[in-house]
Amino acid sequence: MYKHCLEDVYKVAGESLSKVLDAYFPEDKDQLVHWFYDPNNKALDKSPHDFCKEGKQDELENILISLAQGNIGS
């Protein structure tokens, strides 16, 4: 079975989104990789990887920034 790594995440996410992801997961990069590929992401209804494969990196970045600022889910 193929195991994804942090470099895979950065390649798919792109530079701008990767910076936001690093801010969300500053220490636990294994958790970042797991979260990125998890198809059961309840907040997004699909994996962040799927978002990126659809070319929606900007949309995902905006969602994460809004969550960090407390603009979503309050």
N, C-alpha and C positions, 0 to 999 in steps of 0.2 A: 504494500500500500504506500502511495506517495505521501510524504509528510511535507507540508508547506513550511516555509521559513520566512523570516522577517524580510529578507531580500525580495521574496515573491510578493509580499504585501506592498512594499515600496514601489516595485515595478508596475504593478497593476493600479495602485492608487495615484501615482504621480507625485511630483514634488510638493505642491501646495497642500493636498490632502494629507500627505505623509507627515507634514509638520503638525497638523491638527491632531492626527492620530498619536503622534509622540507626546503631545500635551495631555491627551486623555490617558495614556498608558506610559507615564514617565519612567517607571521602573520595571514593570512586569511585561516584557516583550513577548513572552510565551502566551500570556493572556491576550495580548493584542492580536497575535496570529490566530488564536482560537476564535476570538470574537469576529475577526474579519471574515473567516470562512464558515462561520456557524449559520446554517440555513434556517435555524429556528429562532432568529432574532425577532423577538416579540415587538420591539419598538419600530422596526422597519418593515416587517412582514416578509423579509428576505435577507439574505446575507449582504453585508457591505461589499463583498466581492462581486455579487450579482449587480449591485448598483453600479460599480465601476465597469464591469463588462458591458453594461448598457450605455456607457458613456456619461453617467450621471455623477461624476466625481464632485462637481460644483454643488449639486443638490445635496449630496451627502455631507459635504463640508459645511454648508449652510445649516443643515439640521444639527450637526454636532456643535457648531458655534452657538446656535440658538439655545440648545440644551445647556451648554456651559454658562450662558448668560442668564439662564432661568426664564427664557421667553416661551418655552414649550414645557408642558407637563405640570404647570403649577395649578 
